[in-house]
């Protein structure tokens, strides 16, 4: 099931998106969204007699994390190698503030403090309930679903600061969307799901989740052993090789098979 957050120009609502995805992660033209009564993460799935053509609404970030976005660095060996880093012995964690989250079609701002802005297409895990110290074998119990993310990074600031907070924490540096897919099993990603990033229509990342060093259940267990996770918190699972620079005006699309595509344009504030 695809759970989206949207607006028709009024107050944001949640809804269930219907329709089939094409090979590029786009929905067919006659796709619709059926409105829900409240946030389904808290009140369950309560369908309303209110339906809109998907083309007639504006999709928003499908989740607004109550507390945090947890990033995982160097979770693909080839990506670690392209940046000249050793492989981590355990998941390398960092935090992005929830104020960095934006939705599909929202602008990503190129800050004046950087001259080396990079894209990082990633699979994102959405947590469904409050949890702590989750065993690997019970990770599925706390996962609400999955969405697409772009872990935008000011690479020069990352090198300069020696840690990730500023480089990854600017407003708009965490696009999420287009919706949350709730019907995927973590084993799907272990077996391998295609993840591609496009800049201005050209493929710049072409990876598979089978290449993740630490799989989805391991990441949930590791992060929850350090901090309590709340409903709506997001874990970014790392990016494949092929990261690179962006310029103002570039359009970035991240596509994950079985979930969908997330597109944002780089702009100045």
VEXNUTOR-375222 format. One record per residue (C-alpha): x, y, z; residue number from 0. Coordinates in nm, 4 decimals, m for minus. Layout:
<doro <X,Y,Z>,NUM>
...
END
This chain:
<doro <0.0000,0.0000,0.0000>,0>
<doro <0.1244,0.3475,m0.0860>,1>
<doro <0.0600,0.6069,0.1842>,2>
<doro <0.1062,0.9653,0.0678>,3>
<doro <0.0698,1.3070,0.2222>,4>
<doro <m0.0835,1.5686,m0.0060>,5>
<doro <m0.2619,1.8984,m0.0399>,6>
<doro <m0.5249,2.0334,m0.2751>,7>
<doro <m0.4431,2.3845,m0.1599>,8>
<doro <m0.6052,2.3322,0.1780>,9>
<doro <m0.4706,2.1658,0.4934>,10>
<doro <m0.2415,1.8649,0.4274>,11>
<doro <m0.4053,1.5225,0.4307>,12>
<doro <m0.2956,1.1618,0.4089>,13>
<doro <m0.4210,0.9272,0.1423>,14>
<doro <m0.3819,0.5896,m0.0265>,15>
<doro <m0.2413,0.6037,m0.3795>,16>
<doro <m0.3676,0.3532,m0.6378>,17>
<doro <m0.2302,0.2599,m0.9777>,18>
<doro <0.0585,0.0691,m1.1341>,19>
<doro <0.4210,0.1843,m1.1529>,20>
<doro <0.6056,0.1871,m1.4837>,21>
<doro <0.9730,0.0874,m1.5168>,22>
<doro <1.0790,0.4404,m1.4179>,23>
<doro <0.8806,0.4404,m1.0955>,24>
<doro <0.6090,0.6672,m1.2338>,25>
<doro <0.2381,0.6002,m1.1889>,26>
<doro <m0.0055,0.5682,m1.4754>,27>
<doro <m0.1975,0.8821,m1.5703>,28>
<doro <m0.5292,0.7725,m1.4207>,29>
<doro <m0.3839,0.7096,m1.0727>,30>
<doro <m0.5928,0.8426,m0.7864>,31>
<doro <m0.5474,0.9165,m0.4189>,32>
<doro <m0.8181,0.8272,m0.1665>,33>
<doro <m0.8137,1.0521,0.1392>,34>
<doro <m0.7680,0.9160,0.4902>,35>
<doro <m0.9047,1.0434,0.8199>,36>
<doro <m0.5927,1.1590,1.0008>,37>
<doro <m0.2425,1.0175,1.0109>,38>
<doro <m0.2679,0.6403,0.9523>,39>
<doro <0.0425,0.5812,1.1611>,40>
<doro <m0.1590,0.6871,1.4656>,41>
<doro <m0.5275,0.6331,1.3838>,42>
<doro <m0.5067,0.3431,1.1376>,43>
<doro <m0.6470,0.3255,0.7865>,44>
<doro <m0.9786,0.5088,0.7854>,45>
<doro <m1.0788,0.5774,0.4250>,46>
<doro <m1.2949,0.8783,0.3471>,47>
<doro <m1.5381,0.9140,0.0589>,48>
<doro <m1.3033,1.1641,m0.0983>,49>
<doro <m1.0974,1.0846,m0.4059>,50>
<doro <m0.8675,1.2959,m0.6221>,51>
<doro <m0.6762,1.2412,m0.9419>,52>
<doro <m0.3115,1.2247,m0.8417>,53>
<doro <m0.2366,1.4800,m1.1119>,54>
<doro <m0.4643,1.7299,m0.9359>,55>
<doro <m0.2899,1.7271,m0.5974>,56>
<doro <0.0510,1.8303,m0.4723>,57>
<doro <0.2432,1.5560,m0.2962>,58>
<doro <0.4253,1.6517,0.0223>,59>
<doro <0.6938,1.4736,0.2224>,60>
<doro <0.5113,1.1513,0.3172>,61>
<doro <0.6357,1.1708,0.6746>,62>
<doro <0.7529,1.4513,0.8994>,63>
<doro <0.9867,1.2853,1.1503>,64>
<doro <0.8847,1.3776,1.5051>,65>
<doro <1.2426,1.3768,1.6238>,66>
<doro <1.5100,1.2719,1.3767>,67>
<doro <1.6475,1.1339,1.0556>,68>
<doro <1.9300,0.8875,1.1168>,69>
<doro <2.1784,0.8556,0.8337>,70>
<doro <2.4060,0.5588,0.7704>,71>
<doro <2.7392,0.6337,0.6059>,72>
<doro <2.9542,0.4106,0.3850>,73>
<doro <2.7034,0.1267,0.3664>,74>
<doro <2.8024,0.0381,0.0091>,75>
<doro <3.1620,m0.0770,m0.0399>,76>
<doro <3.2065,0.0889,m0.3784>,77>
<doro <3.0850,0.4228,m0.2421>,78>
<doro <3.3298,0.4051,0.0485>,79>
<doro <3.6059,0.3270,m0.2008>,80>
<doro <3.5207,0.6177,m0.4316>,81>
<doro <3.5614,0.8580,m0.1381>,82>
<doro <3.8808,0.6888,m0.0198>,83>
<doro <3.7341,0.5515,0.3050>,84>
<doro <3.7793,0.2183,0.4785>,85>
<doro <3.4751,m0.0003,0.5305>,86>
<doro <3.3105,0.0445,0.8703>,87>
<doro <3.3111,m0.2475,1.1125>,88>
<doro <2.9641,m0.1482,1.2320>,89>
<doro <2.7034,0.0937,1.0914>,90>
<doro <2.8361,0.4502,1.0807>,91>
<doro <2.5583,0.6730,1.2146>,92>
<doro <2.4903,1.0447,1.1851>,93>
<doro <2.1870,1.2666,1.2350>,94>
<doro <2.0023,1.4991,1.0014>,95>
<doro <1.7555,1.7393,1.1662>,96>
<doro <1.3879,1.6975,1.0844>,97>
<doro <1.4004,2.0534,0.9481>,98>
<doro <1.6064,1.9201,0.6566>,99>
<doro <1.3061,1.7228,0.5253>,100>
<doro <1.1273,1.8401,0.2102>,101>
<doro <0.8946,1.6612,m0.0300>,102>
<doro <0.8644,1.5710,m0.3978>,103>
<doro <0.9067,1.8694,m0.6252>,104>
<doro <1.0287,2.0959,m0.3456>,105>
<doro <1.3442,2.2962,m0.4122>,106>
<doro <1.6782,2.1943,m0.2660>,107>
<doro <1.8679,2.5082,m0.1756>,108>
<doro <2.2364,2.5447,m0.2652>,109>
<doro <2.3857,2.7148,0.0435>,110>
<doro <2.6452,2.9892,m0.0024>,111>
<doro <2.8707,2.8119,0.2500>,112>
<doro <2.9498,2.5294,0.0051>,113>
<doro <3.0859,2.4976,m0.3470>,114>
<doro <3.0554,2.1179,m0.3684>,115>
<doro <2.6967,2.0035,m0.3325>,116>
<doro <2.6420,1.6293,m0.3927>,117>
<doro <2.3412,1.4022,m0.4457>,118>
<doro <2.3116,1.0661,m0.2667>,119>
<doro <2.0147,0.8513,m0.3687>,120>
<doro <1.9038,0.6210,m0.0861>,121>
<doro <1.6433,0.3799,0.0419>,122>
<doro <1.4735,0.5174,0.3556>,123>
<doro <1.3145,0.3157,0.6360>,124>
<doro <1.0144,0.4702,0.8134>,125>
<doro <0.9652,0.3593,1.1740>,126>
<doro <0.6064,0.2792,1.2751>,127>
<doro <0.6114,0.2631,1.6543>,128>
<doro <0.8175,0.3656,1.9527>,129>
<doro <1.0959,0.1130,2.0057>,130>
<doro <1.4294,0.0522,2.1717>,131>
<doro <1.6774,m0.2384,2.1563>,132>
<doro <1.4964,m0.4119,1.8705>,133>
<doro <1.6361,m0.7605,1.7965>,134>
<doro <1.7323,m0.8173,1.4339>,135>
<doro <1.4671,m1.0853,1.3947>,136>
<doro <1.1942,m0.8442,1.5124>,137>
<doro <1.2867,m0.5459,1.2944>,138>
<doro <0.9862,m0.6017,1.0692>,139>
<doro <0.7571,m0.5389,1.3669>,140>
<doro <0.8662,m0.1746,1.4006>,141>
<doro <0.8977,m0.0803,1.0321>,142>
<doro <0.5984,0.1065,0.8903>,143>
<doro <0.7309,0.1128,0.5356>,144>
<doro <0.9877,0.2516,0.2946>,145>
<doro <1.0337,0.5618,0.0859>,146>
<doro <1.2914,0.7225,m0.1411>,147>
<doro <1.5477,0.9727,m0.0130>,148>
<doro <1.8210,1.2024,m0.1349>,149>
<doro <2.0851,1.2542,0.1346>,150>
<doro <2.2064,1.5877,m0.0036>,151>
<doro <2.5585,1.6616,0.1180>,152>
<doro <2.7956,1.9578,0.1137>,153>
<doro <3.1035,1.7438,0.0482>,154>
<doro <3.3613,2.0165,0.1054>,155>
<doro <3.2094,2.0992,0.4456>,156>
<doro <3.2087,1.7305,0.5342>,157>
<doro <3.5841,1.7166,0.4722>,158>
<doro <3.6471,2.0482,0.6431>,159>
<doro <3.4454,1.9785,0.9582>,160>
<doro <3.5519,1.6167,0.9983>,161>
<doro <3.1957,1.5221,1.0917>,162>
<doro <2.8607,1.5337,0.9206>,163>
<doro <2.6269,1.7707,1.1026>,164>
<doro <2.6691,2.0868,0.8979>,165>
<doro <2.7397,1.9087,0.5698>,166>
<doro <2.4145,1.7151,0.5820>,167>
<doro <2.1947,1.9307,0.8037>,168>
<doro <2.0964,2.2336,0.5955>,169>
<doro <1.7280,2.3020,0.5389>,170>
<doro <1.6055,2.1050,0.2330>,171>
<doro <1.8935,1.8518,0.2476>,172>
<doro <1.6625,1.5521,0.3010>,173>
<doro <1.4043,1.5157,0.0229>,174>
<doro <1.1677,1.2239,0.0934>,175>
<doro <0.8902,1.0748,m0.1173>,176>
<doro <0.6846,1.0333,m0.3155>,177>
<doro <0.4987,0.8099,m0.0664>,178>
<doro <0.5557,0.5319,0.1872>,179>
<doro <0.5331,0.1790,0.0500>,180>
<doro <0.4131,m0.0451,0.3329>,181>
<doro <0.4048,m0.3847,0.1605>,182>
<doro <0.7735,m0.4652,0.1138>,183>
<doro <0.9686,m0.7161,0.3212>,184>
<doro <1.3277,m0.6363,0.4302>,185>
<doro <1.4413,m0.9533,0.2505>,186>
<doro <1.3385,m0.7831,m0.0745>,187>
<doro <1.6233,m0.5384,m0.0315>,188>
<doro <1.8704,m0.8072,0.0732>,189>
<doro <1.7904,m0.9948,m0.2475>,190>
<doro <1.8436,m0.6731,m0.4418>,191>
<doro <1.6298,m0.3809,m0.5532>,192>
<doro <1.7452,m0.1422,m0.8243>,193>
<doro <1.8300,0.2112,m0.7095>,194>
<doro <1.9079,0.4731,m0.9722>,195>
<doro <1.9798,0.8449,m0.9571>,196>
<doro <1.9453,1.0770,m1.2557>,197>
<doro <2.0747,1.4313,m1.2971>,198>
<doro <1.9030,1.6178,m1.5796>,199>
<doro <1.7896,1.2828,m1.7191>,200>
<doro <2.1322,1.1152,m1.7187>,201>
<doro <2.1968,0.8096,m1.5010>,202>
<doro <2.4658,0.8905,m1.2441>,203>
<doro <2.4014,0.6126,m0.9898>,204>
<doro <2.2947,0.2620,m1.0885>,205>
<doro <2.3093,0.0321,m0.7883>,206>
<doro <2.1259,m0.2397,m0.6034>,207>
<doro <2.0364,m0.2753,m0.2370>,208>
<doro <2.1944,m0.6223,m0.2460>,209>
<doro <2.5264,m0.4400,m0.2165>,210>
<doro <2.4465,m0.2900,0.1231>,211>
<doro <2.7055,m0.3942,0.3815>,212>
<doro <2.4507,m0.3876,0.6650>,213>
<doro <2.0978,m0.4933,0.5751>,214>
<doro <1.7723,m0.3320,0.6871>,215>
<doro <1.7125,m0.5439,1.0016>,216>
<doro <2.0723,m0.4937,1.1138>,217>
<doro <2.0410,m0.1173,1.0763>,218>
<doro <1.7158,m0.1017,1.2750>,219>
<doro <1.8673,m0.3144,1.5516>,220>
<doro <2.1869,m0.1095,1.5635>,221>
<doro <2.0238,0.2329,1.5660>,222>
<doro <1.7643,0.1289,1.8239>,223>
<doro <2.0398,m0.0031,2.0504>,224>
<doro <2.1680,0.3544,2.0746>,225>
<doro <1.8537,0.5672,2.0769>,226>
<doro <1.4807,0.5312,2.1124>,227>
<doro <1.3052,0.5478,1.7775>,228>
<doro <0.9675,0.7202,1.7501>,229>
<doro <0.6858,0.6738,1.4987>,230>
<doro <0.7785,0.8623,1.1844>,231>
<doro <1.1530,0.8579,1.2467>,232>
<doro <1.3518,0.7806,0.9329>,233>
<doro <1.6671,0.5757,0.8795>,234>
<doro <1.8598,0.6404,0.5576>,235>
<doro <2.0400,0.3237,0.4503>,236>
<doro <2.3378,0.4594,0.2558>,237>
<doro <2.4103,0.5341,m0.1075>,238>
<doro <2.5674,0.3346,m0.3943>,239>
<doro <2.8729,0.4558,m0.5809>,240>
<doro <2.8456,0.7382,m0.8312>,241>
<doro <2.7938,1.0411,m0.6095>,242>
<doro <2.8860,1.3701,m0.7673>,243>
<doro <2.8388,1.7456,m0.7849>,244>
<doro <2.5252,1.9456,m0.8509>,245>
<doro <2.4739,2.2930,m0.9907>,246>
<doro <2.1920,2.5419,m0.9503>,247>
<doro <1.9196,2.4477,m1.1978>,248>
<doro <1.9950,2.0748,m1.1980>,249>
<doro <1.7035,1.8339,m1.1619>,250>
<doro <1.7725,1.5250,m0.9502>,251>
<doro <1.5562,1.2137,m0.9666>,252>
<doro <1.6051,0.9141,m0.7377>,253>
<doro <1.4153,0.5995,m0.8367>,254>
<doro <1.3805,0.2751,m0.6402>,255>
<doro <1.2078,m0.0226,m0.8002>,256>
<doro <0.8835,m0.1141,m0.6278>,257>
<doro <0.8583,0.2186,m0.4459>,258>
<doro <0.8686,0.5095,m0.6899>,259>
<doro <1.0632,0.8168,m0.7967>,260>
<doro <1.1527,1.1358,m0.6123>,261>
<doro <1.2403,1.4494,m0.8094>,262>
<doro <1.3767,1.7839,m0.6868>,263>
<doro <1.5475,2.0799,m0.8461>,264>
<doro <1.8506,2.2648,m0.7114>,265>
<doro <1.7984,2.6346,m0.6615>,266>
<doro <1.9247,2.9369,m0.4703>,267>
<doro <1.7377,3.0631,m0.1694>,268>
END
